Amino acid sequence: MSDVTVVATDQRVFIDKQTPRVYQALLAAAEAAREAAAEAGLDRRLVELVNLRVSQINGCAYCLHVHTRAAIREGETSQRLGVLPAWRDTEVFSDRERAALGLAEATTSPADAALQEAAYGVAREVLSDGEISVVVWVAIAINAFNRVSILSKHPVRPAPGR
């Protein structure tokens, strides 16, 4: 007999609400990463692409919901959002965006050393040290938010009128 207890979804603890001080620190870190990205010359659309790609890899429905809306507010197109999972197979992303997306994927899967080295090599060709740093910080922050939402089972409900 296993010692693992299965807990129903409705009994999940929303860890952001249960431990708000820690969650507030995570929000502050994410805001600092966004500010550093702007200071390094990375626009908010690129930050949202990184947030979305990491959330796709992690399967975080709540973060996908939040950051899709944010990307649209920043002027992202439905075409680019639709093909984001296959960004390597399209011509709709710039070299800088491709470098950032590859680096975000490598940050999300750090055990894949080959992916990490390849992504870092591409990033070094087109991104500055500051840009590399902030892309990694943005990816670290959204990875943390993904875990908060996935483990808390934050719901995504249909939009009104749907």
C-alpha positions in Angstrom: 0.0 0.0 0.0 1.3 3.4 -1.0 1.7 6.3 1.5 0.7 8.8 -1.2 -2.7 10.5 -0.6 -4.6 11.7 -3.6 -6.1 15.1 -2.9 -9.1 16.3 -4.9 -8.7 19.4 -7.0 -11.1 21.4 -4.9 -8.9 20.8 -1.9 -5.8 22.3 -3.4 -4.1 25.1 -1.5 -3.6 28.2 -3.4 -0.1 28.7 -2.2 0.0 32.3 -3.4 -2.9 33.1 -1.0 -1.7 30.8 1.8 1.7 32.4 1.9 1.3 35.9 0.4 4.6 37.3 1.6 6.5 34.8 -0.4 4.2 35.3 -3.4 4.7 39.1 -3.1 8.5 38.5 -3.3 8.0 36.5 -6.4 5.9 39.3 -8.0 8.6 41.8 -7.1 11.3 39.6 -8.7 9.2 39.3 -11.9 8.6 43.1 -12.0 12.3 43.7 -11.5 13.1 41.3 -14.4 10.5 43.1 -16.6 12.1 46.5 -15.7 15.6 45.1 -16.4 14.4 43.8 -19.7 13.1 47.3 -20.7 16.4 48.9 -19.6 18.3 46.3 -21.7 16.2 47.2 -24.7 13.9 44.2 -24.9 10.3 45.2 -25.5 7.4 43.9 -23.6 6.1 41.8 -26.5 9.3 39.8 -26.4 9.0 39.3 -22.7 5.5 38.0 -23.2 6.7 35.6 -25.9 9.2 34.2 -23.4 6.4 34.0 -20.8 4.2 32.2 -23.2 6.8 29.8 -24.6 7.9 28.7 -21.1 4.2 28.3 -20.0 3.6 26.2 -23.1 6.5 23.9 -22.3 5.3 23.6 -18.6 1.7 23.2 -19.6 0.5 26.0 -17.3 -3.1 26.8 -18.5 -3.5 29.8 -16.1 -0.2 31.5 -17.1 -1.0 30.8 -20.8 -4.4 32.6 -20.2 -2.8 35.6 -18.5 0.2 36.0 -20.8 -1.8 35.5 -24.0 -4.0 38.5 -23.0 -0.9 40.5 -22.1 0.8 39.7 -25.4 -2.3 40.8 -27.3 -2.5 44.0 -25.2 1.1 44.7 -26.3 0.2 44.3 -30.0 1.2 40.7 -30.6 -0.5 39.1 -33.6 -2.7 36.0 -33.6 -0.4 34.5 -36.3 2.7 34.7 -34.2 0.8 33.5 -31.1 -0.6 30.6 -33.1 2.8 29.4 -34.4 4.8 30.1 -31.2 5.1 26.3 -30.3 6.7 25.8 -33.7 8.8 29.0 -33.7 11.8 27.3 -35.2 9.8 26.3 -38.3 8.5 29.8 -39.2 9.9 33.0 -40.6 7.7 35.3 -38.4 10.2 35.7 -35.5 13.3 37.9 -35.7 16.8 36.6 -34.9 16.7 38.3 -31.5 13.3 36.7 -30.7 14.6 33.3 -31.8 17.6 33.7 -29.6 15.4 34.7 -26.6 13.0 31.8 -27.2 15.8 29.3 -27.4 17.4 30.6 -24.3 14.0 30.5 -22.5 13.6 26.9 -23.5 17.1 26.1 -22.3 16.4 27.8 -19.0 13.2 25.7 -18.7 14.9 22.5 -19.4 18.4 22.9 -17.7 19.1 19.2 -17.7 19.4 19.2 -21.5 23.0 20.3 -21.8 23.1 20.1 -25.6 20.0 22.4 -25.8 21.5 24.8 -23.3 24.8 25.1 -25.1 23.2 25.5 -28.6 20.8 28.1 -27.3 23.5 30.0 -25.5 25.7 30.0 -28.6 22.9 31.5 -30.7 22.1 34.0 -28.0 25.7 35.2 -27.8 25.6 36.0 -31.5 22.6 38.3 -31.3 22.0 39.4 -27.7 24.1 41.5 -25.4 25.2 40.3 -22.0 22.4 42.4 -20.5 19.8 40.9 -22.8 20.9 37.4 -22.1 20.8 38.0 -18.4 17.2 39.4 -18.5 15.9 36.7 -20.8 17.1 34.1 -18.3 15.6 36.1 -15.4 12.3 36.4 -17.1 12.3 32.7 -17.9 13.2 31.9 -14.3 10.4 34.0 -13.0 7.7 32.6 -15.3 8.9 29.0 -14.5 8.3 29.8 -10.8 4.8 31.3 -11.5 4.0 28.2 -13.6 4.8 26.0 -10.6 2.7 28.1 -8.3 -0.3 27.9 -10.7 0.1 24.3 -11.7 0.4 23.0 -8.1 -2.3 25.3 -6.9 -4.5 24.3 -9.8 -5.5 27.9 -10.5 -8.6 27.7 -12.7 -9.1 29.1 -16.2 -12.8 29.7 -16.7 -14.6 30.5 -19.9 -14.9 34.2 -20.8 -18.3 35.7 -20.1 -20.7 35.1 -23.0 -18.9 31.9 -24.1 
